[in-house]
Amino acid sequence: MDPGPDLRHRVRETTLTVAGPGGSPLGEAEVTVEQVSPALAIGNIGFDLIPLANGETVLDPAEVETFGGASVEQLEQLGELFVQVFDTATLPFYWGRFEPVRGRPDTERLRRTAQWFTDRGVRLKGHPLVWHTVTAPWLRDLPTDEVERVQRERIRRDVGDFAGLIDTWDAINEAVIMPVFDKEENGISRLCRERGRIATVRMAFEEARAANPDATLLLNDFDMSTAYECLVEGVLAAGVQVDVLGLQSHMHQGYWGEEKTHAILERFSRYGLPIHMTETTLLSGDLMPAHIEDLNDWQVEHWPSTPEGEARQADEVVRHYRTLAAHPSVQAITYWGITDDGAWLGAPAGLVRADGTPKPAFEALRDLVRRDWWLPPTTTRTDADGRLTVRAWAGDYRVSTREGAADVRVGDTAHAVVGVRAGRPGPPTGRVAG
């Protein structure tokens, strides 16, 4: 029997000394250890839940960033499903939708959404700060110098406004194709053509870093060819401080397979940067024909999920996530779409059907993440010196005793002192193993 990929590098052992509110070790004390969030982030887009987070009872089916046509009850159910699997959410900052009218950004609505996720123990990422698609239409009428000025202002404004709520950003998205993109006229492609790719990347990172020095900033792309490698090498050689490489894996034409996935990870890990798989999709219906070069060119009137496709998707999602988790450079995996309703290109790529019922892939991923990779609440006792050893996947854990509770990170050090204190809240909603 194939044991699957080796995940032992994800497991860490940390010896904790548990101290009471007064600082003295709690010897022979009953302790409950519970996982709060893993070091390997498991994410999805949070676009669909924006109306729910804002208490909107009348949903606009024409709004692009929502679960189109859903009822409030369906959104509540979707929110419950989200936290059963995912600990990280990507929120949309597409400039053309975030600020379609110059000077009127949708800041407060997105802040309320970010707080809604944070209150449920979900980490956040913003996507994207610079992109040539879905960008502000009013940029087209501006001269290039003005486009650059307002783009810089936009980065500083949004990164600064959300600092502390959103501290991870796709600083620039799909820069490989940015200067040659010709599907629609836009100000950002023009800016990139005239300034150059590396200068445009530098602008994105430096402005974001200035607004939030503690932010984690990604260079993100769908192009897995040597063209992206050349861009990465040029950006790093130019001294741009990139924190993470983002790799997209929209598999509308079929599952990459373990060998191809591993080969891609090996190629991009040689730069010594963490890797986030930022946009992953697997279909539960017919695959897109292999001859289509630009996925956006494939438009069909109806693209249903099928029983055969759902079985295939469930198998492939587990295989893909195991392959990604087996590579030590991978720090985050984000699936791109929890539901089929409103999915990119209308494809059956979601983990939940359009009617709100979970697909087998949702259940398979939940079992993998929360049963195989997640430490359920475990009650044990400290020794006479107040020590206990936790052996589990690296990440954040909560230690609770009769004296109080404290949070601790397992994996950073071999030993840690945990000072519990009274009045600590219980685990966030939805963070218990399912």
C-alpha positions, 0 to 999 in steps of 0.5 A, spaced: 500 500 500 502 506 498 503 510 504 503 517 500 508 523 501 512 524 507 509 529 511 514 528 517 517 535 516 511 538 518 510 535 525 514 538 531 515 537 538 516 542 543 516 541 551 512 546 554 513 549 562 506 551 564 506 556 569 500 559 573 498 567 573 503 568 579 509 565 575 510 558 578 510 552 574 503 548 575 506 541 577 501 535 576 496 539 573 490 537 568 491 541 561 488 541 555 491 542 548 487 545 542 490 547 535 488 554 533 491 555 526 496 551 523 503 553 520 501 551 513 495 555 512 489 552 508 485 558 505 479 559 500 476 566 497 472 569 502 468 573 496 462 570 497 461 572 504 462 579 504 454 581 504 453 576 510 459 580 514 456 586 513 449 584 515 446 585 508 439 582 507 437 584 500 443 581 496 444 584 489 445 578 484 449 582 479 454 583 484 460 580 482 464 578 488 458 575 492 454 568 492 450 571 486 442 570 488 443 566 494 439 568 500 442 570 507 440 563 510 444 560 504 450 565 506 450 563 513 450 555 511 456 557 507 460 561 512 459 555 517 462 550 511 468 555 510 470 555 518 470 547 518 476 547 513 479 553 512 483 558 516 485 563 511 481 567 507 483 572 501 479 578 500 478 582 493 481 588 492 480 588 485 481 596 483 475 596 478 470 594 483 473 596 490 474 603 487 469 604 480 468 611 482 475 615 483 475 617 491 470 612 493 473 606 495 469 600 498 473 601 505 468 600 510 465 594 507 471 590 506 474 592 513 467 589 516 468 583 512 475 583 515 473 583 522 468 578 521 473 573 519 478 575 524 473 574 529 472 567 527 479 565 527 481 566 520 487 569 517 487 574 511 490 576 505 488 581 500 488 580 493 491 584 489 494 591 489 497 591 482 494 588 476 492 590 469 485 586 469 479 588 473 483 595 474 479 602 475 476 604 468 478 611 470 485 610 469 485 609 462 484 617 461 490 619 465 497 620 463 502 615 465 505 619 470 498 620 473 497 613 473 503 611 477 502 617 482 495 614 483 497 607 483 502 608 488 497 612 493 492 607 492 497 602 495 499 606 501 492 607 502 489 600 502 495 597 505 495 602 511 487 602 512 487 595 513 494 594 517 493 589 523 487 586 519 490 584 513 498 583 513 499 579 507 498 581 500 499 579 493 503 586 491 503 585 484 499 579 480 501 576 473 506 581 472 509 576 466 504 578 461 502 585 464 506 589 459 503 585 453 496 584 455 492 586 449 485 583 451 482 590 453 485 597 454 487 599 461 492 604 465 496 599 468 499 595 462 501 602 459 504 603 465 508 597 465 510 597 458 513 604 459 516 603 466 518 596 465 516 590 469 521 590 474 520 597 475 513 596 476 514 590 481 519 595 485 513 600 485 508 595 488 513 592 493 516 599 496 509 602 497 506 596 500 512 596 505 512 603 506 505 603 508 506 596 513 513 594 514 510 588 517 506 586 511 508 579 508 508 581 500 507 576 494 509 576 487 504 572 484 503 569 477 499 563 473 505 563 468 509 557 470 514 557 465 521 560 465 518 567 463 516 567 470 523 564 473 526 570 469 522 575 472 523 572 479 531 572 478 531 579 475 526 582 481 531 579 486 537 581 482 534 588 482 534 588 490 526 588 491 525 585 497 520 579 495 517 575 501 513 570 498 513 567 491 505 566 489 504 560 484 497 559 481 494 552 479 488 553 475 487 546 473 481 547 468 484 542 463 486 537 468 490 535 474 497 536 474 499 530 477 504 529 483 510 529 478 509 535 475 506 539 481 513 537 485 517 539 479 514 546 479 515 546 486 522 544 485 524 549 480 521 555 484 523 553 491 531 554 488 530 561 490 530 560 497 523 563 498 517 560 501 511 558 496 504 560 497 499 556 492 495 562 491 489 560 486 488 552 486 482 549 482 480 542 480 473 541 476 468 536 478 465 536 471 468 536 464 475 538 463 476 544 458 479 542 451 487 541 452 488 546 445 485 552 449 491 557 451 488 562 454 483 559 459 478 566 459 477 564 451 473 558 453 466 560 454 460 555 455 453 556 456 452 551 461 458 547 465 455 542 470 458 538 475 457 531 474 457 525 479 463 522 475 467 529 475 465 530 483 468 523 484 474 525 480 475 532 484 475 528 491 480 524 489 485 529 486 484 534 491 487 530 496 492 528 492 494 535 490 494 537 497 498 532 500 503 533 494 503 540 496 504 539 504 510 534 502 514 540 500 517 544 505 517 550 501 510 550 501 507 555 507 500 556 504 495 553 499 488 557 497 483 554 493 479 559 489 472 558 490 468 555 495 462 554 491 460 553 484 455 559 484 459 565 481 465 561 480 471 563 475 469 562 467 462 558 470 466 552 471 464 547 476 470 548 480 467 549 487 467 545 493 460 546 494 454 545 489 450 551 487 445 549 491 449 550 497 450 542 498 458 540 499 461 536 494 465 529 496 471 534 495 469 538 500 468 532 505 475 529 503 479 536 504 475 537 511 477 530 513 484 530 510 485 537 514 481 536 520 482 529 521 489 527 519 493 534 519 489 537 525 490 536 533 483 535 536 483 537 543 487 533 548 487 533 555 493 531 559 497 532 565 504 536 566 509 533 570 512 535 577 515 541 574 509 543 570 512 540 563 509 537 558 511 535 551 506 537 545 508 533 538 503 535 532 503 539 526 507 546 527 502 552 528 499 555 534 495 552 540 491 554 546 493 551 553 488 551 558 488 549 565 483 551 571 488 557 572 487 560 565 489 559 558 495 561 554 497 561 546 503 558 544 506 556 537 509 549 537 515 548 532 519 555 533 523 552 539 524 546 542 522 549 549 517 554 551 514 557 557 507 558 557 504 563 562 497 562 563 492 567 565 485 567 568 480 570 563 482 568 556 477 566 551 475 559 549 477 557 542 475 561 536 468 559 533 469 553 528 476 552 530 475 545 533 477 539 529 471 536 525 
